[in-house]
């Protein structure tokens, strides 16, 4: 057997064993059945479902089409070997949102001025703004909310920001369900699935806020925004 086939089969077997450890019960379940089962329950398996099913077909071709014990007709390409090793790593040691998205998160308070927020926007090009009050998290201010507020406060093509607080602007945000808090131990793939939302229902999160245990009363450790979907694709 060639070295590529040997490496491929070893990685395949390790993935198979790993999936069998995830399931309940001690009975062995075939690889393809496990992949299809966990694709509905695990973000990593869902993402690589097609690759894993193709690996199963290639594995069967290698194992069942040997000319001699040490010679196989279906020798996997080096790119295929690299791919299965990469996916094995994603399954067995998936990246977590911390440290992947760990960074200081700029927060605002209800009585902060809108002008101060817009100054930050010019400097940092932020687009999602967690807002807090004396008793904790109050909501996420988005460009849509700012635009809605501006549209109702234009006077003769001029907008006065004097005295306008972030709390006043936050009050016009129509939706309050476009932000989610998650634990630092959430996997990156889980977070990406959350961020994508449900296209059929035209629903997508504006931001995911990361804390120690996914609670709103904890310090923010990082933030995930829609542009991260593109970065992780």
Buried (B, 14 or more C-beta within 10 A) or exposed (E): BEEBBBBBBEBBEBBBEEBBEEBEEEEEEEBBEBBBBBBEEBBBBBBBBEBBBBBBEBBEBBEEEBEEEEEBEBBBEEEBBEBBBEBBEBBEEBBBBBEBBBEEBBBBEBEBBBEEBEEBEEEEEBBBBBBBEEEEBBBBBBEBBBEBBBEEBEEEEEEEBEEBBBBBBBEBBEEEEBBBBBBBEBBBBBBBBBBEBEEEEEEBBBBBBBBEEBEBEBEBBBBBBBEBBEEBE
